[in-house]
Amino acid sequence: MAIDAREIIATGDLHVTGRLLDASNATLFGEVSLPTDQDLPTEQIPKVSVIYKPIAGERPLWDFPDGTLAYREFAAYLFSEFAGFHIVPFTILREGPFGPGAVQEWITIDESVDLIELAQSDAPRLREFVLFDAIINNTDRKIGHLLPSMSGELFGCDHGVCFHEEDKLRTVLWQWMEQPLNESELSQLRDAKKRFDVFAEQAHSLLTAEELSATLERIDRILESQVFPVPSEDWPPVPWPPI
């Protein structure tokens, strides 16, 4: 029987094989392989490529408490699944060669997709990104954080600076600002609000009580306005660099 990739990531042996040099925090590429008692050729051993972000490699930020970025990566995945967005690739917190950190399934992107053109488009999937980012208060949605997969899906990565209790939304996706949400989107938000205690229980050790309350308040504000957010006058609306 085939072994699920999530099981391999959660329980396998993590080996670092490279590093993403353009990342501001330690972002390591690696493979997680599942030990087997069978004498298999190396290429047949079950393994999954991952990104590993050890807490020890996080750079201090003035507006986010030290050592919390990996927690926020995991919380973003949990909320993505809880609210039905399915934007964030499978992510967990686990031990690795450099201590505990966030480990996320690697998405091999379709390099035929022009990311700049995609980010400037009105693709329906991007509307989901906009709504998701507005709720989790993503302060760093760059073009390079869009991951079009080889199978035609679209995922997003790098959610370590989310969930701040102060409004800090920064994104390259402002195509829908002030445009009304559709009924499906409003229903999705109503359901998330109704069941928010489920997410709060999942994330209580990852985020502060104030951050969880602020997340629920953002859902309430969007439901009240029924439109996509507009850029703040008090905070740069686009991350730099935007790519």
ZAMARGU-4260 file (C-alpha; in steps of 0.2 Angstrom, whole numbers, plus 5000, padded with zeros to 4 digits):
<rodrens>
0) 5000/5000/5000 | 5007/5017/4996 | 5012/5028/5010 | 5005/5045/5011 | 5017/5060/5009
5) 5011/5068/5025 | 5015/5052/5035 | 5033/5053/5028 | 5035/5071/5032 | 5029/5069/5050
10) 5038/5053/5054 | 5053/5051/5042 | 5071/5055/5043 | 5074/5073/5038 | 5090/5077/5028
15) 5095/5094/5023 | 5103/5095/5005 | 5103/5113/5001 | 5098/5131/5006 | 5088/5145/4998
20) 5100/5159/4998 | 5088/5173/4994 | 5078/5170/5010 | 5080/5182/5025 | 5078/5168/5037
25) 5086/5151/5037 | 5076/5141/5023 | 5083/5124/5020 | 5079/5112/5006 | 5079/5094/5011
30) 5071/5076/5009 | 5062/5066/5022 | 5063/5048/5019 | 5054/5034/5028 | 5065/5020/5036
35) 5061/5003/5029 | 5067/4986/5034 | 5067/4981/5015 | 5083/4981/5005 | 5078/4993/4992
40) 5088/5003/4980 | 5090/5021/4985 | 5079/5028/4972 | 5065/5016/4978 | 5065/5022/4997
45) 5049/5032/5000 | 5054/5051/5002 | 5047/5068/5000 | 5055/5085/4996 | 5052/5098/5009
50) 5057/5115/5015 | 5063/5116/5033 | 5064/5132/5043 | 5072/5130/5060 | 5067/5142/5074
55) 5086/5143/5077 | 5088/5151/5060 | 5075/5165/5062 | 5081/5183/5062 | 5074/5195/5075
60) 5060/5206/5069 | 5055/5222/5078 | 5037/5219/5077 | 5036/5200/5079 | 5041/5191/5095
65) 5057/5181/5093 | 5056/5162/5089 | 5037/5163/5083 | 5039/5163/5064 | 5038/5144/5062
70) 5023/5144/5074 | 5015/5156/5062 | 5019/5146/5047 | 5010/5131/5055 | 4995/5142/5061
75) 4993/5148/5043 | 4992/5130/5037 | 4980/5126/5050 | 4969/5141/5046 | 4970/5137/5027
80) 4963/5120/5030 | 4951/5125/5044 | 4943/5138/5033 | 4943/5128/5017 | 4956/5138/5007
85) 4968/5124/5005 | 4982/5137/5000 | 4996/5132/5011 | 5005/5116/5007 | 5005/5103/5021
90) 5015/5110/5035 | 5020/5103/5053 | 5031/5108/5067 | 5044/5095/5070 | 5062/5091/5075
95) 5076/5093/5062 | 5095/5093/5061 | 5095/5111/5067 | 5082/5109/5080 | 5063/5111/5080
100) 5055/5121/5065 | 5042/5122/5052 | 5043/5108/5039 | 5033/5111/5023 | 5030/5100/5008
105) 5040/5106/4993 | 5029/5111/4978 | 5038/5109/4961 | 5031/5124/4951 | 5026/5125/4933
110) 5040/5136/4926 | 5030/5139/4910 | 5018/5150/4921 | 5023/5169/4921 | 5022/5173/4939
115) 5021/5192/4936 | 5007/5190/4923 | 4998/5178/4935 | 4999/5190/4950 | 4992/5204/4939
120) 4977/5193/4933 | 4959/5191/4939 | 4961/5172/4941 | 4947/5166/4953 | 4960/5157/4963
125) 4969/5173/4967 | 4953/5180/4975 | 4954/5166/4988 | 4972/5172/4992 | 4966/5189/4994
130) 4953/5184/5007 | 4964/5172/5016 | 4978/5185/5017 | 4966/5198/5024 | 4960/5187/5038
135) 4977/5181/5043 | 4984/5198/5041 | 4998/5193/5029 | 5012/5206/5029 | 5022/5198/5015
140) 5012/5192/5000 | 5025/5193/4986 | 5024/5187/4968 | 5037/5174/4972 | 5026/5167/4985
145) 5014/5160/4972 | 5017/5142/4968 | 5008/5136/4952 | 5010/5117/4953 | 5013/5105/4939
150) 4996/5098/4941 | 4988/5115/4938 | 4984/5120/4957 | 4990/5136/4965 | 4998/5136/4982
155) 5006/5150/4993 | 5021/5149/5004 | 5030/5160/5017 | 5018/5164/5030 | 5029/5167/5045
160) 5024/5185/5047 | 5005/5184/5049 | 4992/5185/5062 | 4999/5201/5070 | 4986/5209/5081
165) 4989/5226/5073 | 4983/5228/5054 | 4998/5225/5044 | 4992/5218/5027 | 5005/5220/5013
170) 5002/5211/4997 | 5004/5213/4978 | 4986/5207/4975 | 4975/5222/4976 | 4965/5219/4960
175) 4949/5217/4970 | 4950/5231/4983 | 4933/5237/4988 | 4924/5225/4976 | 4910/5215/4984
180) 4912/5197/4990 | 4901/5184/4982 | 4889/5174/4992 | 4900/5159/4992 | 4914/5169/5000
185) 4902/5177/5013 | 4896/5159/5017 | 4914/5153/5019 | 4917/5168/5032 | 4901/5165/5041
190) 4906/5146/5043 | 4923/5151/5049 | 4916/5163/5062 | 4903/5151/5068 | 4917/5137/5071
195) 4931/5149/5076 | 4933/5141/5093 | 4939/5125/5083 | 4954/5135/5075 | 4957/5144/5092
200) 4959/5127/5100 | 4971/5121/5087 | 4982/5137/5087 | 4981/5141/5106 | 4999/5136/5108
205) 5005/5145/5092 | 4997/5162/5093 | 4993/5174/5108 | 4975/5176/5114 | 4976/5194/5107
210) 4981/5188/5090 | 4967/5175/5089 | 4955/5188/5095 | 4961/5200/5081 | 4959/5186/5068
215) 4941/5184/5073 | 4938/5203/5073 | 4945/5204/5055 | 4933/5191/5050 | 4919/5201/5058
220) 4925/5217/5049 | 4925/5209/5032 | 4908/5201/5035 | 4901/5218/5040 | 4909/5228/5025
225) 4906/5213/5013 | 4920/5220/5002 | 4938/5216/4999 | 4950/5227/5009 | 4959/5242/5004
230) 4977/5247/5007 | 4980/5255/5024 | 4985/5273/5025 | 4996/5269/5040 | 5006/5254/5033
235) 5015/5251/5016 | 5003/5242/5005 | 5015/5232/4995 | 5030/5222/5002 | 5047/5226/4996
240) 5054/5219/4985 | 5037/5214/4977 | 5045/5199/4968
</rodrens>
